[in-house]
């Protein structure tokens, strides 16, 4: 009953990826299992046979899901089942979606669902590097029209060497970590982070990735031939009118070209000018055919969109004039401001043209760190960046219904751009950090505005960043290998009508993150290198403007920022600080008004003490240090009399450490009882004069600190 077909892909280091079809999910249009090590992904694809009315786009849905059973774990929470997708799952879904979507035929409008499930997990084999391959292979063995295949690989550089689909344990050594998606001939997508690498290194990494992808694409072509799925289904999802299309072009192209050439800087004014051309054509059409004739507004809108796209692109290529009148390498006007929000720990406004980010930074303690409980990743995250795209930023009259996939993706890009420039965790950076970027205006490259505003806000907070980071979005308009224009700081319309959206972030010394989506075939590495070189010039210009607002981190945090003191204590003293049932640590927090967290790291106790003022910090630090301190002979302590006995008094010189102050050591004069000088609860300075080597008992003296009376 089974007709299982299996293909193998051998990596250069001998590791093997297998693609299997014909065993699981046979009622889907296409289904494969991709395996590397013990990591297994089941990818399925199903496309509707009927098309919904009035659908003129590709309704593609890509969902990646991890099963906790893949690692032999129970899901968390009360329900004990997989729930809403995590940010990590959303990010992998987006990586696959962005690579697949441009390759479906323009006139194919059937609802298509790609589902990728992690069904077995190997801690050393990350599923992200197999998800794109699995989705493409499922399409390859189906009859769904698709101009693939594609594949995605992860490439890192560790110790100067490029590694394809690396083991998880190697990531900590990487100074470059990117995901590349491509067909046999063309790069489709790049996303990742770097440690200030050069443009040349990044291009070299993409080339290495593409060579590996070509092998994986060839295996998919062979798999499709074995399955017999090289012939795809027939479809007819569009009704066109060639005469109307020609008429729309004749009547509107020159007018649209003239609007594009005017260089109208205001987005809404420019949009209204383009809409007026379409409205004028509809009025002409009604006058020409009579009001009783039904106006094909949907087709007119479709054809006019193509006219507008051609007019804008040709104006840029022929006249070197962009929609807002700028030159191809010109950056929009920028203004910045810091400390705009007085109650925030740090804040900044970054405005470039009609794109604006209001960003704040909040500093917290270890208790504020995000708890991560994913299938392949467990622990905490102390650096968070949240990006919010608010509807009014584009003038849309609609409610904000929560975080979208796009917001998760844009926030992740900004997070990657900044995280390697934060000071190392520890004394230099004891805080949990949350950056929140609200996009208040949007007309292109709001994620890059978030990077710039995030840098300014971090420096305004007083976080000692290694170097400031800026970001820029590049575009491309191409009509053949020799006729193209590279655009710096693209507008939203230029992104929509163009052939490339290439975001680059970095310091003065190198790139820290990138995200690239290419919509055109045959983009050469020479054009890519030119785009990177132009991006570097723009990036440095933006850094210069930011530097005029704030050139270095503030010398100190603001008064209302919680202060954190970090202590390192012996591992065996953690219990003493916590106390039975948490009694001691709770008492310290209650008395001093501080917040204390303790972790064991590398065999040592790490104590973070946070409080709103310096006195609380000092009191709590002193208390903890006293608990873990080892009494030193010859040292003077300020102790508290705990009890008085016939032969002297017991004095607590450190928390939990009492010593005997013998009656003969209380004063130079003869005392019959200790209460002649002392009483319980009294603070008294004493000196530790001896520690019994057998019992560890402490012997104290008060009189050695008093002036010795002269003999009569």
ChimeraX attribute file (.defattr): number of C-alpha atoms within 10 A of each C-alpha:
attribute: neighborCount
match mode: 1-to-1
recipient: residues
	/A:1	5
	/A:2	9
	/A:3	9
	/A:4	11
	/A:5	14
	/A:6	15
	/A:7	15
	/A:8	16
	/A:9	18
	/A:10	13
	/A:11	14
	/A:12	10
	/A:13	8
	/A:14	8
	/A:15	11
	/A:16	13
	/A:17	18
	/A:18	16
	/A:19	24
	/A:20	21
	/A:21	25
	/A:22	18
	/A:23	14
	/A:24	17
	/A:25	16
	/A:26	13
	/A:27	9
	/A:28	14
	/A:29	17
	/A:30	27
	/A:31	30
	/A:32	31
	/A:33	26
	/A:34	27
	/A:35	22
	/A:36	21
	/A:37	15
	/A:38	14
	/A:39	21
	/A:40	25
	/A:41	28
	/A:42	26
	/A:43	30
	/A:44	27
	/A:45	26
	/A:46	21
	/A:47	21
	/A:48	13
	/A:49	12
	/A:50	12
	/A:51	18
	/A:52	12
	/A:53	8
	/A:54	10
	/A:55	14
	/A:56	18
	/A:57	13
	/A:58	17
	/A:59	15
	/A:60	16
	/A:61	15
	/A:62	21
	/A:63	19
	/A:64	25
	/A:65	23
	/A:66	23
	/A:67	20
	/A:68	21
	/A:69	16
	/A:70	20
	/A:71	17
	/A:72	11
	/A:73	10
	/A:74	14
	/A:75	17
	/A:76	13
	/A:77	9
	/A:78	6
	/A:79	8
	/A:80	10
	/A:81	12
	/A:82	16
	/A:83	11
	/A:84	8
	/A:85	14
	/A:86	16
	/A:87	14
	/A:88	19
	/A:89	16
	/A:90	20
	/A:91	21
	/A:92	21
	/A:93	24
	/A:94	20
	/A:95	22
	/A:96	28
	/A:97	18
	/A:98	20
	/A:99	26
	/A:100	27
	/A:101	17
	/A:102	18
	/A:103	17
	/A:104	16
	/A:105	12
	/A:106	13
	/A:107	14
	/A:108	21
	/A:109	25
	/A:110	23
	/A:111	18
	/A:112	18
	/A:113	16
	/A:114	25
	/A:115	21
	/A:116	27
	/A:117	20
	/A:118	24
	/A:119	18
	/A:120	20
	/A:121	25
	/A:122	17
	/A:123	16
	/A:124	16
	/A:125	21
	/A:126	18
	/A:127	25
	/A:128	22
	/A:129	22
	/A:130	23
	/A:131	28
	/A:132	28
	/A:133	27
	/A:134	33
	/A:135	32
	/A:136	28
	/A:137	33
	/A:138	33
	/A:139	30
	/A:140	32
	/A:141	26
	/A:142	26
	/A:143	20
	/A:144	27
	/A:145	19
	/A:146	19
	/A:147	14
	/A:148	21
	/A:149	25
	/A:150	32
	/A:151	32
	/A:152	32
	/A:153	26
	/A:154	23
	/A:155	24
	/A:156	27
	/A:157	22
	/A:158	17
	/A:159	9
	/A:160	10
	/A:161	9
	/A:162	18
	/A:163	20
	/A:164	20
	/A:165	23
	/A:166	21
	/A:167	13
	/A:168	12
	/A:169	10
	/A:170	13
	/A:171	14
	/A:172	8
	/A:173	11
	/A:174	20
	/A:175	18
	/A:176	24
	/A:177	22
	/A:178	22
	/A:179	23
	/A:180	28
	/A:181	28
	/A:182	28
	/A:183	22
	/A:184	18
	/A:185	14
	/A:186	18
	/A:187	27
	/A:188	25
	/A:189	24
	/A:190	24
	/A:191	20
	/A:192	21
	/A:193	28
	/A:194	24
	/A:195	20
	/A:196	19
	/A:197	18
	/A:198	16
	/A:199	18
	/A:200	11
	/A:201	13
	/A:202	19
	/A:203	16
	/A:204	13
	/A:205	23
	/A:206	22
	/A:207	15
	/A:208	15
	/A:209	27
	/A:210	23
	/A:211	12
	/A:212	22
	/A:213	25
	/A:214	19
	/A:215	15
	/A:216	25
	/A:217	24
	/A:218	16
	/A:219	18
	/A:220	28
	/A:221	17
	/A:222	14
	/A:223	23
	/A:224	21
	/A:225	14
	/A:226	14
	/A:227	16
	/A:228	14
	/A:229	18
	/A:230	18
	/A:231	12
	/A:232	14
	/A:233	11
	/A:234	8
	/A:235	15
	/A:236	11
	/A:237	18
	/A:238	14
	/A:239	8
	/A:240	11
	/A:241	13
	/A:242	10
	/A:243	9
	/A:244	14
	/A:245	17
	/A:246	11
	/A:247	15
	/A:248	23
	/A:249	18
	/A:250	12
	/A:251	17
	/A:252	19
	/A:253	19
	/A:254	14
	/A:255	18
	/A:256	25
	/A:257	20
	/A:258	14
	/A:259	20
	/A:260	26
	/A:261	21
	/A:262	14
	/A:263	15
	/A:264	18
	/A:265	16
	/A:266	13
	/A:267	18
	/A:268	12
	/A:269	11
	/A:270	18
	/A:271	13
	/A:272	10
	/A:273	16
	/A:274	21
	/A:275	15
	/A:276	13
	/A:277	19
	/A:278	23
	/A:279	14
	/A:280	12
	/A:281	17
	/A:282	18
	/A:283	13
	/A:284	13
	/A:285	17
	/A:286	14
	/A:287	10
	/A:288	10
	/A:289	11
	/A:290	11
	/A:291	11
	/A:292	7
	/A:293	10
	/A:294	9
	/A:295	15
	/A:296	12
	/A:297	12
	/A:298	11
	/A:299	17
	/A:300	20
	/A:301	16
	/A:302	14
	/A:303	22
	/A:304	24
	/A:305	15
	/A:306	16
	/A:307	23
	/A:308	25
	/A:309	21
	/A:310	16
	/A:311	22
	/A:312	25
	/A:313	28
	/A:314	19
	/A:315	20
	/A:316	23
	/A:317	19
	/A:318	11
	/A:319	11
	/A:320	15
	/A:321	20
	/A:322	25
	/A:323	24
	/A:324	18
	/A:325	16
	/A:326	17
	/A:327	15
	/A:328	21
	/A:329	17
	/A:330	14
	/A:331	19
	/A:332	19
	/A:333	11
	/A:334	15
	/A:335	15
	/A:336	20
	/A:337	19
	/A:338	23
	/A:339	17
	/A:340	16
	/A:341	14
	/A:342	10
	/A:343	11
	/A:344	18
	/A:345	22
	/A:346	28
	/A:347	29
	/A:348	29
	/A:349	26
	/A:350	27
	/A:351	25
	/A:352	23
	/A:353	20
	/A:354	21
	/A:355	25
	/A:356	27
	/A:357	31
	/A:358	24
	/A:359	31
	/A:360	27
	/A:361	26
	/A:362	20
	/A:363	22
	/A:364	19
	/A:365	21
	/A:366	23
	/A:367	14
	/A:368	15
	/A:369	18
	/A:370	15
	/A:371	12
	/A:372	13
	/A:373	13
	/A:374	17
	/A:375	20
	/A:376	19
	/A:377	10
	/A:378	10
	/A:379	10
	/A:380	14
	/A:381	14
	/A:382	19
	/A:383	17
	/A:384	18
	/A:385	23
	/A:386	19
	/A:387	27
	/A:388	21
	/A:389	23
	/A:390	21
	/A:391	17
	/A:392	15
	/A:393	17
	/A:394	17
	/A:395	12
	/A:396	9
	/A:397	8
	/A:398	9
	/A:399	9
	/A:400	12
	/A:401	8
	/A:402	9
	/A:403	13
	/A:404	13
	/A:405	13
	/A:406	15
	/A:407	17
	/A:408	20
	/A:409	20
	/A:410	22
	/A:411	24
	/A:412	20
	/A:413	26
	/A:414	29
	/A:415	23
	/A:416	19
	/A:417	30
	/A:418	27
	/A:419	18
	/A:420	19
	/A:421	20
	/A:422	18
	/A:423	16
	/A:424	14
	/A:425	11
	/A:426	13
	/A:427	13
	/A:428	13
	/A:429	16
	/A:430	22
	/A:431	25
	/A:432	19
	/A:433	22
	/A:434	20
	/A:435	25
	/A:436	23
	/A:437	29
	/A:438	19
	/A:439	25
	/A:440	21
	/A:441	22
	/A:442	26
	/A:443	20
	/A:444	22
	/A:445	24
	/A:446	29
	/A:447	28
	/A:448	27
	/A:449	28
	/A:450	36
	/A:451	30
	/A:452	30
	/A:453	31
	/A:454	33
	/A:455	31
	/A:456	33
	/A:457	32
	/A:458	30
	/A:459	26
	/A:460	29
	/A:461	27
	/A:462	18
	/A:463	25
	/A:464	21
	/A:465	21
	/A:466	14
	/A:467	18
	/A:468	25
	/A:469	28
	/A:470	31
	/A:471	32
	/A:472	28
	/A:473	28
	/A:474	27
	/A:475	28
	/A:476	28
	/A:477	22
	/A:478	21
	/A:479	14
	/A:480	11
	/A:481	11
	/A:482	8
	/A:483	10
	/A:484	17
	/A:485	20
	/A:486	22
	/A:487	29
	/A:488	25
	/A:489	27
	/A:490	29
	/A:491	25
	/A:492	17
	/A:493	15
	/A:494	24
	/A:495	22
	/A:496	14
	/A:497	19
	/A:498	21
	/A:499	21
	/A:500	25
	/A:501	22
	/A:502	28
	/A:503	25
	/A:504	27
	/A:505	29
	/A:506	30
	/A:507	23
	/A:508	17
	/A:509	14
	/A:510	16
	/A:511	27
	/A:512	28
	/A:513	28
	/A:514	24
	/A:515	20
	/A:516	21
	/A:517	20
	/A:518	23
	/A:519	21
	/A:520	18
	/A:521	15
	/A:522	12
	/A:523	20
	/A:524	11
	/A:525	14
	/A:526	10
	/A:527	16
	/A:528	16
	/A:529	15
	/A:530	13
	/A:531	21
	/A:532	23
	/A:533	14
	/A:534	17
	/A:535	27
	/A:536	24
	/A:537	14
	/A:538	23
	/A:539	25
	/A:540	19
	/A:541	15
	/A:542	21
	/A:543	19
	/A:544	14
	/A:545	15
	/A:546	23
	/A:547	14
	/A:548	11
	/A:549	14
	/A:550	17
	/A:551	15
	/A:552	18
	/A:553	21
	/A:554	15
	/A:555	12
	/A:556	12
	/A:557	17
	/A:558	17
	/A:559	11
	/A:560	12
	/A:561	21
	/A:562	22
	/A:563	23
	/A:564	26
	/A:565	19
	/A:566	19
	/A:567	16
	/A:568	15
	/A:569	20
	/A:570	12
	/A:571	15
	/A:572	12
	/A:573	15
	/A:574	19
	/A:575	14
	/A:576	17
	/A:577	24
	/A:578	19
	/A:579	14
	/A:580	10
	/A:581	9
	/A:582	12
	/A:583	12
	/A:584	18
	/A:585	22
	/A:586	16
	/A:587	13
	/A:588	21
	/A:589	17
	/A:590	11
	/A:591	11
	/A:592	17
	/A:593	18
	/A:594	24
	/A:595	23
	/A:596	23
	/A:597	15
	/A:598	19
	/A:599	15
	/A:600	14
	/A:601	10
	/A:602	8
	/A:603	11
	/A:604	15
	/A:605	19
	/A:606	20
	/A:607	22
	/A:608	24
	/A:609	26
	/A:610	28
	/A:611	23
	/A:612	16
	/A:613	16
	/A:614	15
	/A:615	13
	/A:616	21
	/A:617	22
	/A:618	15
	/A:619	16
	/A:620	25
	/A:621	23
	/A:622	11
	/A:623	18
	/A:624	22
	/A:625	17
	/A:626	17
	/A:627	18
	/A:628	18
	/A:629	14
	/A:630	10
	/A:631	17
	/A:632	14
	/A:633	14
	/A:634	12
	/A:635	10
	/A:636	18
	/A:637	17
	/A:638	13
	/A:639	22
	/A:640	20
	/A:641	20
	/A:642	16
	/A:643	15
	/A:644	19
	/A:645	13
	/A:646	11
	/A:647	14
	/A:648	21
	/A:649	25
	/A:650	23
	/A:651	28
	/A:652	21
	/A:653	25
	/A:654	21
	/A:655	17
	/A:656	10
	/A:657	17
	/A:658	20
	/A:659	24
	/A:660	21
	/A:661	25
	/A:662	19
	/A:663	23
	/A:664	18
	/A:665	20
	/A:666	23
	/A:667	19
	/A:668	14
	/A:669	11
	/A:670	10
	/A:671	15
	/A:672	12
	/A:673	16
	/A:674	21
	/A:675	15
	/A:676	8
	/A:677	10
	/A:678	17
	/A:679	15
	/A:680	14
	/A:681	13
	/A:682	11
	/A:683	16
	/A:684	15
	/A:685	16
	/A:686	26
	/A:687	22
	/A:688	21
	/A:689	16
	/A:690	17
	/A:691	16
	/A:692	9
	/A:693	8
	/A:694	6
	/A:695	7
	/A:696	10
	/A:697	14
	/A:698	22
	/A:699	21
	/A:700	29
	/A:701	23
	/A:702	21
	/A:703	19
	/A:704	15
	/A:705	13
	/A:706	11
	/A:707	9
	/A:708	11
	/A:709	8
	/A:710	5
	/A:711	4
	/A:712	3
